[in-house]
Amino acid sequence: MGKVGVTKAFEVIKSALAVLNAEVDGSDSEPWWDGDPLAGLADGCLDILAGVHGVEAGFAGLKARAAMKYSDTVQALAPPDASVQSQEMAVTAEIGSLLCLSDRAAGSLLAASHALATTLPLTLSALQSGTISWQHALVMVDETASLDPAGAAALEAHFLDPKAPTPPAAGVGDMPAYRFKAKARTWRERHHAESFEKRHAKGMADRRVEYRPDQDGMAWLSAYLPADQALSGWNRLTALSRGMQGPNEGRSLTQLRADTF
């Protein structure tokens, strides 16, 4: 196929997008149905949204595979004495520039793509078929990151293998990604090969405070702490802030927490 085939494929996609946009605008020559045109347009937009959901997932899978294949190809073309770190930086910079991503975002994309391509075949297949979204795939990547290959395969099979002995009541793609994240994390905690004590010790070693600038002269200051300490701090902030509330206090509880912090 080569470049010509790729160009033609994207021309077809762009033509299809033009048709779908015309449908949304209601300017297509054929009406949605013979009944109420507005009701037909509303139903048609839902059909388009459902179709976009699946196509977006397929494109996310394609992007992940293309990013990983590019990285592998660059590595294969590099001379034997080339620095691996330099290659990785060059690949990250190239993909970041092409997709208008920061180096950090491009690196995250490559890391997720590598996980999907090498250790999560069921997740990548479900993504490509539109069964799950990119957000669902990232949940699987995150929750299997610290597992050994057997553990990662078991977690993935539990949620995505139709032949699994005890599949979840609802399909992964039928639930919001945040709900899937909670279910996947619960399963991971219960079936992790390492003891909770060892994992908690590793987490303790990673404790930190982070600063992130935001819009309008604001910023985020967050801390990664043991759960009991974080909850204790939150409860203390809430108690102090509630104690400051009264008829002469115009600040909300949220604002009081921030000021007390």
C-alpha positions as a printed NumPy array, in Angstrom:
array([[  0.   ,   0.   ,   0.   ],
       [  2.669,   2.501,   1.038],
       [  2.249,   6.247,   1.28 ],
       [ -0.257,   6.407,  -1.582],
       [ -2.552,   3.951,   0.141],
       [ -2.273,   5.78 ,   3.444],
       [ -3.074,   9.089,   1.76 ],
       [ -6.111,   7.598,   0.028],
       [ -7.333,   6.036,   3.266],
       [ -7.251,   9.371,   5.062],
       [ -8.951,  11.066,   2.111],
       [-11.802,   8.588,   2.478],
       [-11.947,   9.302,   6.203],
       [-12.066,  13.057,   5.595],
       [-14.846,  12.574,   3.044],
       [-16.795,  10.481,   5.553],
       [-16.351,  13.221,   8.171],
       [-17.746,  15.784,   5.728],
       [-20.808,  13.593,   5.177],
       [-21.351,  13.127,   8.906],
       [-20.966,  16.864,   9.578],
       [-23.571,  17.55 ,   6.901],
       [-25.89 ,  15.091,   8.646],
       [-25.425,  16.9  ,  11.966],
       [-26.165,  20.223,  10.277],
       [-29.308,  18.715,   8.766],
       [-28.12 ,  19.801,   5.34 ],
       [-27.904,  16.339,   3.764],
       [-30.155,  15.758,   0.774],
       [-31.83 ,  12.758,   2.408],
       [-33.861,  13.256,   5.628],
       [-33.222,  11.099,   8.674],
       [-36.714,   9.59 ,   8.394],
       [-40.186,  10.314,   7.034],
       [-41.662,  11.422,  10.384],
       [-40.853,  14.47 ,  12.509],
       [-37.599,  15.865,  11.037],
       [-36.408,  17.3  ,  14.361],
       [-36.967,  14.007,  16.188],
       [-35.192,  12.238,  13.367],
       [-32.251,  14.644,  13.593],
       [-32.013,  14.109,  17.354],
       [-31.997,  10.317,  16.958],
       [-29.507,  10.58 ,  14.129],
       [-27.1  ,  12.632,  16.249],
       [-27.21 ,   9.916,  18.899],
       [-26.359,   7.361,  16.206],
       [-23.41 ,   9.503,  15.156],
       [-22.212,   9.857,  18.744],
       [-22.372,   6.084,  19.204],
       [-20.42 ,   5.574,  16.001],
       [-17.834,   8.206,  16.933],
       [-17.288,   6.469,  20.275],
       [-16.237,   3.262,  18.555],
       [-14.204,   4.965,  15.859],
       [-12.321,   7.083,  18.394],
       [-11.328,   3.92 ,  20.242],
       [-10.156,   2.337,  16.998],
       [ -8.081,   5.385,  16.153],
       [ -6.584,   5.378,  19.656],
       [ -5.528,   1.782,  19.129],
       [ -4.089,   2.654,  15.734],
       [ -2.173,   5.602,  17.202],
       [ -0.721,   3.401,  19.929],
       [  0.367,   0.748,  17.428],
       [  1.835,   3.318,  15.03 ],
       [  3.769,   5.053,  17.827],
       [  5.172,   1.749,  19.045],
       [  6.056,   0.562,  15.528],
       [  7.822,   3.848,  14.835],
       [  9.83 ,   3.499,  18.041],
       [ 10.78 ,  -0.095,  17.222],
       [ 11.744,   0.828,  13.658],
       [ 13.945,   3.719,  14.769],
       [ 15.675,   1.398,  17.206],
       [ 16.247,  -1.189,  14.476],
       [ 17.718,   1.442,  12.135],
       [ 20.069,   2.886,  14.75 ],
       [ 23.77 ,   1.905,  14.675],
       [ 24.894,  -0.635,  17.291],
       [ 26.799,   1.951,  19.319],
       [ 23.899,   4.442,  19.478],
       [ 22.791,   5.546,  22.925],
       [ 19.459,   4.003,  23.903],
       [ 18.589,   7.077,  25.946],
       [ 19.319,   9.382,  23.006],
       [ 17.132,   7.259,  20.75 ],
       [ 14.26 ,   7.353,  23.199],
       [ 14.561,  11.122,  23.566],
       [ 14.602,  11.558,  19.794],
       [ 11.538,   9.352,  19.316],
       [  9.681,  11.173,  22.081],
       [ 10.556,  14.566,  20.623],
       [  9.513,  13.526,  17.108],
       [  6.146,  12.135,  18.185],
       [  5.566,  15.064,  20.53 ],
       [  6.255,  17.537,  17.732],
       [  3.998,  15.678,  15.294],
       [  1.077,  15.396,  17.727],
       [  1.674,  18.788,  19.406],
       [  2.391,  17.12 ,  22.758],
       [  4.849,  18.018,  25.474],
       [  7.77 ,  15.667,  26.001],
       [  6.066,  14.374,  29.134],
       [  2.765,  13.682,  27.345],
       [  4.529,  12.064,  24.402],
       [  6.526,   9.913,  26.803],
       [  3.327,   8.831,  28.538],
       [  1.778,   7.938,  25.181],
       [  4.81 ,   5.846,  24.259],
       [  4.848,   4.107,  27.636],
       [  1.157,   3.232,  27.376],
       [  1.597,   2.125,  23.769],
       [  4.497,  -0.119,  24.768],
       [  2.432,  -1.739,  27.527],
       [ -0.511,  -2.32 ,  25.193],
       [  1.652,  -3.745,  22.417],
       [  3.807,  -6.   ,  24.561],
       [  1.889,  -7.124,  27.646],
       [ -1.824,  -6.316,  27.179],
       [ -2.993,  -7.972,  23.95 ],
       [ -6.628,  -8.329,  25.052],
       [ -6.787,  -4.643,  25.949],
       [ -5.307,  -3.571,  22.625],
       [ -7.697,  -5.854,  20.74 ],
       [-10.708,  -4.486,  22.644],
       [ -9.529,  -0.938,  21.967],
       [ -9.113,  -1.548,  18.251],
       [-12.546,  -3.125,  17.989],
       [-14.159,  -0.207,  19.825],
       [-15.269,  -2.369,  22.751],
       [-13.449,  -0.128,  25.236],
       [-12.234,   3.467,  25.116],
       [ -8.707,   4.87 ,  25.41 ],
       [ -9.557,   5.882,  28.99 ],
       [-10.424,   2.269,  29.813],
       [ -7.173,   1.119,  28.203],
       [ -5.179,   3.594,  30.305],
       [ -6.835,   2.231,  33.445],
       [ -5.638,  -1.247,  32.497],
       [ -2.145,   0.07 ,  31.802],
       [ -2.021,   1.86 ,  35.168],
       [ -3.395,  -1.014,  37.227],
       [ -1.06 ,  -3.605,  35.695],
       [  2.064,  -1.418,  35.73 ],
       [  3.383,  -2.829,  39.005],
       [  2.289,  -6.434,  38.391],
       [  4.459,  -9.253,  37.096],
       [  3.519, -10.676,  33.651],
       [  1.355, -13.412,  35.17 ],
       [ -0.514, -10.944,  37.369],
       [ -1.065,  -8.526,  34.502],
       [ -2.393, -11.331,  32.3  ],
       [ -4.726, -12.498,  35.061],
       [ -6.169,  -9.027,  35.677],
       [ -6.642,  -8.43 ,  31.963],
       [ -8.253, -11.832,  31.435],
       [-10.662, -11.32 ,  34.332],
       [-12.163,  -8.236,  32.739],
       [-11.668,  -8.778,  29.009],
       [-11.482, -12.511,  28.319],
       [-15.013, -13.758,  27.473],
       [-13.935, -17.228,  28.576],
       [-12.937, -16.05 ,  32.065],
       [-14.56 , -18.186,  34.785],
       [-16.048, -15.222,  36.65 ],
       [-16.445, -12.26 ,  34.278],
       [-17.828,  -9.023,  35.758],
       [-21.573,  -8.473,  35.588],
       [-21.188,  -5.584,  33.125],
       [-18.744,  -5.377,  30.259],
       [-15.806,  -3.051,  30.78 ],
       [-16.866,  -0.851,  27.89 ],
       [-20.39 ,  -0.54 ,  29.292],
       [-19.254,   1.253,  32.447],
       [-17.559,   4.655,  32.858],
       [-13.777,   4.47 ,  33.066],
       [-13.759,   5.694,  36.687],
       [-15.99 ,   2.772,  37.732],
       [-13.795,   0.331,  35.872],
       [-10.776,   1.828,  37.618],
       [-12.335,   1.148,  41.024],
       [-13.172,  -2.452,  40.076],
       [ -9.758,  -3.103,  38.548],
       [ -7.99 ,  -1.638,  41.589],
       [-10.047,  -3.769,  43.964],
       [ -9.238,  -6.915,  41.995],
       [ -5.565,  -5.958,  41.87 ],
       [ -5.403,  -5.422,  45.632],
       [ -6.984,  -8.793,  46.32 ],
       [ -4.842, -10.797,  43.921],
       [ -1.469,  -9.034,  44.041],
       [  1.452, -11.451,  44.368],
       [  3.303,  -9.171,  46.793],
       [  2.119,  -8.585,  50.332],
       [  0.414,  -5.321,  51.197],
       [  3.296,  -4.472,  53.553],
       [  5.895,  -4.641,  50.765],
       [  3.78 ,  -2.577,  48.406],
       [  3.07 ,   0.008,  51.078],
       [  6.806,   0.287,  51.816],
       [  7.438,   1.022,  48.129],
       [  4.706,   3.644,  48.161],
       [  6.2  ,   5.226,  51.253],
       [  9.526,   5.55 ,  49.447],
       [  7.734,   7.485,  46.676],
       [  6.023,  10.003,  48.995],
       [  6.359,  13.529,  47.668],
       [  4.836,  16.987,  47.254],
       [  4.145,  18.347,  43.773],
       [  3.521,  21.848,  42.445],
       [  1.62 ,  22.451,  39.193],
       [  0.834,  25.913,  37.781],
       [ -2.705,  26.527,  36.559],
       [ -4.67 ,  29.309,  34.874],
       [ -5.439,  32.812,  36.141],
       [ -2.527,  33.078,  38.535],
       [ -3.486,  29.902,  40.402],
       [ -1.621,  26.657,  41.055],
       [ -2.052,  23.187,  42.563],
       [ -0.025,  21.945,  45.538],
       [ -0.558,  18.245,  46.2  ],
       [  1.01 ,  15.6  ,  48.402],
       [  1.378,  11.85 ,  47.847],
       [  1.166,  10.41 ,  51.366],
       [  0.214,   7.248,  53.242],
       [ -3.574,   7.005,  53.137],
       [ -4.049,   7.262,  56.897],
       [ -1.981,  10.459,  57.088],
       [ -3.739,  12.   ,  54.083],
       [ -7.177,  11.21 ,  55.503],
       [ -6.162,  12.532,  58.919],
       [ -5.011,  15.793,  57.362],
       [ -8.214,  16.107,  55.359],
       [-10.389,  15.463,  58.403],
       [ -8.402,  17.986,  60.454],
       [ -8.759,  20.637,  57.745],
       [-12.485,  19.984,  57.541],
       [-12.968,  20.174,  61.317],
       [-11.005,  23.427,  61.633],
       [-12.816,  24.967,  58.687],
       [-16.266,  24.014,  59.943],
       [-15.385,  25.542,  63.294],
       [-14.73 ,  28.841,  61.516],
       [-18.153,  28.943,  59.86 ],
       [-20.761,  31.295,  61.243],
       [-23.096,  34.157,  60.386],
       [-20.204,  36.586,  59.984],
       [-18.07 ,  34.262,  57.841],
       [-18.651,  34.731,  54.111],
       [-16.262,  32.077,  52.874],
       [-17.495,  28.664,  51.791],
       [-16.276,  25.464,  53.432],
       [-14.127,  24.775,  50.364],
       [-12.53 ,  28.217,  50.582],
       [-11.986,  27.84 ,  54.308],
       [-10.206,  24.513,  53.766],
       [ -7.903,  26.145,  51.224],
       [ -7.141,  29.12 ,  53.461],
       [ -6.582,  26.903,  56.515],
       [ -4.289,  24.674,  54.49 ]])
